[in-house]
Amino acid sequence: MKKGTLIYNPVAGRRPARREHEIRAAAAALRQAGLEIELAPTERADMAHELAQTAVANGADVIFACGGDGTINEVINGLAPSQVPLAILPGGTANILAHELRLPLNPVRAAREFARWKPHRIALGRARWTETPAATTAASAVAQTCTRYYISVAGVGYDAHIVYTLSPWLKKNFGVAGYVVEALRQFVLYSYPRFSCRMDGLEKQGTFAVIHRTRLYAGWLHMAPTADLFAPHFAVCSFPSRSRPRYLLYALAVLARQHLRLRDVSLDHCNEAVCSPIDSSETIRFELDGELGGALPATFEIVPDALTLLGP
């Protein structure tokens, strides 16, 4: 590998004022490893997706992504199913993938270790759903099929609603703590609508489910101990209750890593999960790698051999 592109989000994480300095230092470390590095900052939502596509078209041998899980998700959707490898330089709020790979959480330190990393060919998750764009008349609204890859987790129900209602100001200024504040608010406000989840023929009902590729959730919660980023399957953790006291118990059990001891919490493995609302009049959202996706019904499927990921 001789030519690399470093795609980064200048405002990711809680220390954006230091980001440009870190990026320059990380680029210098990569150049010392023998790479020709082009810097590509994002300026708006979904721009990382476009920058990754352009870098591949221009002959980049490796793509570096520095930012949060959302930035990494955009880059993956610009890469997959390309053979061009992806390397992560952590720089976001939760950094699920960085924790999973046990990377240094400082992007400069990660860049200094790059020369020792090796390629891993992995599967990705992919969501498929239908959206009807806003139109001037109901007759002119045409449903569109949407698809998006994800690498860490897809959350259905409660956590996706938190992502939907979380204010950008709260996320920017308080990071993970901002999500906790919004989770407490939605604990009282959310109605916990039920949905069904068909997993390779097995059907479960829930009000919250996480369709894992990684063991970790939100960067540090060990929700799916049997998930494996390097194995081509999902681990689906489901929570069925609509009771607020029961949800409080769920939260405490997850923090204590005891949630799988609860009789109504399940962890199942599958290659495809099809989720649909029980009541079709209710809107139930899902998120992908911490970024809002769409609304149910949706299909989540494994795409084998989809991405080359560099890491220890």
Secondary structure, 3 states (H helix, E strand, C coil): CCEEEEEECCCCCCCHHHHHHHHHHHHHHHHHCCCEEEEEECCCCCHHHHHHHHHHHCCCCEEEEEECHHHHHHHHHHHCCCCCCEEEEECCCCCHHHHHHCCCCCHHHHHHHHHHCEEEEEEEEEEEEEECCCCCCHHHCCCEEEEEEECCEEEEEHHHHHHHHCCHHHHHHHCHHHHHHHHHHHHHHCCCCCEEEEECCEEEEECEEEEECCCEECCCEECCCCCCCCCCCEEEEEECCCCHHHHHHHHHHHHCCCHHHCCCCEEEEECEEEEEECCCCCCCEEEECCEEEEECCEEEEEEEEEEEEEEC
